[in-house]
Amino acid sequence: MTTIESDIVEIGNSSERVFAFLSDFNNFKSLMPEQVTNWTATEDTCSFTISGMATIGMKIIEKIPHSQVKIVSDGKVPFNFTLNALLNSKGPMQCTGQLVFEAELNTMLKMMVQKPLTNFFNILAAKMKDIK
């Protein structure tokens, strides 16, 4: 099992508000870096293309109020994965956030995708700081 963890980021907003934002894929477009194109979303599903990589489909399968949104691969993807958005309340207007990615990757694929995916998840995590 390959696990990639983003940096843990401090978010100047309540875990309730950040959870509500992350529970709807329609909001995710604002978190995506510029190399993401062809974005389409509903509340529980999305698909997009990462330039130079692949088209990715995802769906939300579990929401644990104010602490976790569990996302899995959906549709045409090069490999199956789970992505957990984890929140930890630190006060009424303060929480931390982290993205944890898990996938069964063979050694060659892991070597190819680990660095770009780590960078991608760190970008998404850093943009979580801006959730209002």
Number of C-alpha atoms within 10 A of each C-alpha: 10 13 15 17 17 21 18 15 18 18 25 19 21 22 26 16 15 24 22 15 16 21 24 17 19 17 16 17 15 13 17 19 13 9 11 15 15 9 17 14 18 12 14 15 19 22 21 18 16 17 11 8 12 12 18 18 19 23 21 22 12 14 17 12 13 20 18 21 22 18 21 19 21 17 13 13 14 13 13 15 19 18 22 19 20 19 26 17 17 15 11 11 13 15 23 22 24 23 23 17 20 16 17 14 18 11 9 8 12 15 11 10 12 15 11 12 16 18 13 17 21 19 16 19 25 19 16 24 18 13 17 11
